[in-house]
Amino acid sequence: MEKRSITISKHKTSVSLEPQYWDIIDNISIEKGLSISGVIELIDKEKNGNNLASEIRVYALNYLIKLSKKSPV
C-alpha cells in the first residue's frame, strides 16, 4: 500500500492505495490535464457515500475497461 496526502476542495486528506492504482490515476491525470488531486476531486464529487479509496479503485477499473474497448485485441 502506498499512502499519499492530497487536497480535495481545500481539505487535506490521506488515501492509501496499491501502487498500481496510483499508476492508473497518474495516467488519468495526464490524459485529462489535471493534477492527481484534481482527478480525485472529480471522483469524490461523484461518489455515492462509499469509502474514497474504494471509489478510486472502481473509477480506475472503469477507466481500464473503457480503454480496453477502444483498442483492438
C-alpha positions as CSV (number, residue, x, y, z in Angstrom):
1,M,0.0,0.0,0.0
2,E,1.1,3.5,-0.8
3,K,-0.3,6.4,1.3
4,R,-0.5,9.8,-0.3
5,S,-1.7,13.2,1.1
6,I,-3.9,15.1,-1.3
7,T,-6.1,18.2,-1.1
8,I,-9.7,17.9,-2.0
9,S,-11.7,21.2,-2.0
10,K,-9.1,22.9,0.1
11,H,-9.1,20.0,2.7
12,K,-6.1,17.8,3.2
13,T,-6.7,14.0,3.4
14,S,-4.7,10.8,3.0
15,V,-5.5,7.9,0.7
16,S,-3.9,4.5,0.8
17,L,-3.9,2.5,-2.5
18,E,-1.9,-0.2,-4.1
19,P,0.9,1.4,-6.3
20,Q,-0.8,0.0,-9.4
21,Y,-3.9,2.1,-8.7
22,W,-1.7,5.2,-8.2
23,D,-0.2,4.5,-11.6
24,I,-3.6,4.4,-13.3
25,I,-4.6,7.6,-11.5
26,D,-1.3,9.2,-12.8
27,N,-2.2,8.2,-16.3
28,I,-5.7,9.5,-16.0
29,S,-4.4,12.9,-14.7
30,I,-2.1,13.2,-17.7
31,E,-4.9,12.3,-20.1
32,K,-7.3,14.8,-18.5
33,G,-4.7,17.5,-18.0
34,L,-5.4,17.6,-14.3
35,S,-3.4,17.1,-11.1
36,I,-3.8,13.9,-9.2
37,S,-5.8,15.9,-6.6
38,G,-7.9,17.2,-9.4
39,V,-8.8,13.7,-10.6
40,I,-9.5,12.5,-7.1
41,E,-11.7,15.6,-6.5
42,L,-13.8,14.6,-9.6
43,I,-14.1,11.1,-8.2
44,D,-15.0,12.4,-4.7
45,K,-17.8,14.6,-6.2
46,E,-19.3,11.5,-8.0
47,K,-19.0,9.1,-5.1
48,N,-22.1,7.5,-3.6
49,G,-21.2,7.7,0.1
50,N,-18.7,4.9,-0.3
51,N,-15.1,4.9,1.0
52,L,-13.0,7.3,-1.1
53,A,-10.3,4.6,-1.7
54,S,-12.9,2.2,-2.9
55,E,-14.4,4.8,-5.2
56,I,-10.9,5.5,-6.7
57,R,-10.3,1.8,-7.3
58,V,-13.7,1.5,-9.1
59,Y,-13.0,4.6,-11.1
60,A,-9.6,3.2,-12.1
61,L,-11.1,-0.1,-13.1
62,N,-13.8,1.5,-15.2
63,Y,-11.1,3.6,-16.9
64,L,-9.2,0.5,-17.9
65,I,-12.4,-1.2,-19.1
66,K,-13.2,1.8,-21.4
67,L,-9.6,1.9,-22.5
68,S,-9.6,-1.8,-23.4
69,K,-12.8,-1.4,-25.5
70,K,-11.1,1.4,-27.6
71,S,-8.0,-0.7,-28.5
72,P,-8.2,-3.7,-30.8
73,V,-7.4,-7.1,-29.2
